Amino acid sequence: MKKIWKYRFYYYLALPGLIYFVIFHYVPMGGALIAFKDISPFDGLQGFFDAPWVGLKHFERFTSSVYFYDVIENTLIISGLKILFGFPAPIIFALLLNEVLRMNLKRVMQTVSYLPHFISWVVTAGMVTALLATSGGLITESINDFTGSKINFLGNKDYFVGILVTSHVWKTIGWSSIIYLAAMSSIDPALYESARLDGANRLQMARHITIPSIMFVIVIMLLLEIGNLLEAGFEQVLLLYSPSVYKVADIIDTFVYREGLLALKYSFAAAVGLFKAVIAFFLLYTANRLANRLGQTGLW
Amino acid sequence: MKLLYIIFSSVIIFMFSTVVKADEHDFVIFNNSGLLQFDGGGSDPAVLQRVSDHVAKLSGVRPMVIVPSLQDTTEQLNLLLAGSNPPDLFQADWDVYKSTLMPLNDLLKEHGQALLGSIPDTSWQYMTDADGNIMGVPRTAATSPYMTWVRQDILDEAGLDLPKTVEDLTAYMAAAQKINPDFKAGTRAWSTNKWEEPAFGFAAGFTGAMSYNAAFIDPSDGRAKPLPLADGIKDYLHFMNDWHNKGYWYPDNWSKFDESEVFRTCNIAMWSGWYSRITIIVPKVVSACPGMEYVRAPIMGPKGWIATTRPSGTSAYVINKKADNPEAIMKYLNWIWNDKSMEGYATGVNGIEGEHWSYEKKGFPAIINTKDKSDTKYVGDFGLPNFPYEGNMQPNDSLWATHFNYLGSGLTNLSDSHHPIDLFMAWDKGRLADETPSLGDVHRMIAENFTAFYTGERSIDEYDAFLAELDDAGMQDWIDAMTRQMQESWNN
């Protein structure tokens, strides 16, 4: 208590942020109850209390859908591929950037790499649509010039997931590399000096010094990615998908969007959200235990 | 440290104590009418304020308008309605939002006489529930928006007459591609992630039946059944697939594309989709395609007209039951859609008379001179389109003249399209969804598989297997629910 009083101004500084999280993140957790009720969105707060209890009806509705396994599979595949390609990409980018010796060039490359992060998915989807348009799309027409055939990329199941992953990596590689660059900047330069004296080349220094030094950051970030395994990128998919690629593109979030939000079935949408949160918690818990067992730093 | 704390606390206190003066307004409109879909930039705030003052002076009431900011206005509307400050007036299917709406019978009687005079009686019957409550002001009437459009310049070059049958249309596409192999036929299967648009354009010609809900009554059991079960459906799918194999369809029809950019390529030889792509987009891009001219082509299939009339349905301007000032809302609607003067509608859509627009010819219909919205800096926030009323205001503007002329003539010409069996029936879609919990799955299955049949990804030989899959997904529940509603509708 004495220490708390001594450092009370620091706690005061943290208070607004804490209040924000309590009000906007913890208190709304009580709203998860609507997953077990049949709520009308127009009845307001009173409806929250008056709505009838329906137990697991909405969960049964979700799991009994003919598309339940499809949307789960698509969600896992798309987010799995995004982790597989999108997780190492910023690490590799950060490693490469770390080797650039000219500071001005390094800063310019860093800044340019951040820019896609600030472009909204609406604009990005417009760019992707324009580039891949069968008639007049830059990429499609270029391929046509070389091969003589026009491919409808956005309507082709074989290419659609690849488009999602590629556009996701393009958009996130720069911003995600920031944390790794920050971690690399804290590495003691004496380590590199010693390695150089011992005759290590750049690749060896990266392999034996840089990567082990930032491993704790890599593990933490990977744990957070695994916790988001069921977030496959709702906005991106919604803006790019169509009935011709539903089979590979319809994810949990787009399913809930159509069945829940547009159809005013908020209780159903809440039930699926709760389902996702429970699964995500187990995934995160398992991954964290695994990380701790392997001697790495976990989230807790 | 103490100084930092004091400064930080002062900033926080200042932020919380700052009082934002609310605009003085009588009610709030969420303008999801579709009028503002092409105007992403919004009105200049100063101009908007002046137009607001002008509207208040003329109408006697002052609305505040929320302009849709999300691509999907339904999602934004639902979020607003669930919030603490829901809009008072918005556009919606009244049967879906019924629990949140105010009946309008008394309001119309007291404050809506001009409004009652300006909207056809037949349109009001779609707004009336089983208890006789009028739940909204009709947004539209029965229309024929899915006609086939071909290019006069291509007809002239190929030496062909206007196609009248499906065979003529196929010959037209063959001739078009002889002139330019890049000429394609456009439609859109993706627009609402539904399957209806190509089917509304062609299916009835092969099946004699079409609707998004009950397409026909099966004489064998008297049940109301959807299009996938209609006799002749495989002929329709074969036609669509045949065109795909011949390369007539624009490949992106079945995925996402930018309509303006596609028309700008000048390669759309035929369009079978929502009419406003021809009446609004084409005039804007025609300068890039000299000579390009689209003409409406009513086409007959083996079982009748290929295009299907779109019922007016339950789309309406509705008043929230929580509205504090419903009388003001009705006065505003009465002014906007006045049966004696276009002043209200023209002001709402275009701005201040004399400054943003002027009369070329007063009366009913009126012809008005408008300025470009980039010059006036007012995009039409207070405008509420209402069909067929809006056809009475014809801009003296080449970019919009085509659209408004078509509203007055072509769109309401129902003589050359198939009339669905539910043309005069208002479906209670909320009840259909409640009685068919897997309705979303059924619609997705139809959308996905129809597209697969069109493109040949799935063989039409597997159609019976597809019907079995629809049954597993809950189609029979849907049929039962539709049959119940149709029978109740006939009994009433």
Interface residues (C-beta under 8 A of the other chain):
Chain A: F9 Y12 L13 P16 S40 P41 F42 D43 G44 R61 S64 S65 V66 Y67 V122 A125 G126 T129 A130 A133 T134 S135 G136 K150 N152 L154 G155 L239 L240 Y241 S242 P243 S244 V245 Y246 K247 D250 Y257 R258 E259 L261 L262 A263 L264 Y266
Chain B: M1 K2 L4 Y5 F8 S9 I12 Q71 D72 T74 E75 N78 L81 A82 S84 P86 V96 Y97 S99 T100 D182 K184 A189 W190 N193 W195 Y250 P251 D252 W254 S255 K256 F257 D258 E261 V262 T265 N267 G430 A433 P437 S438 G440 D441 R444 M445 A447 E448 F450 T451 A452 T455 E457 E469 D472 A473
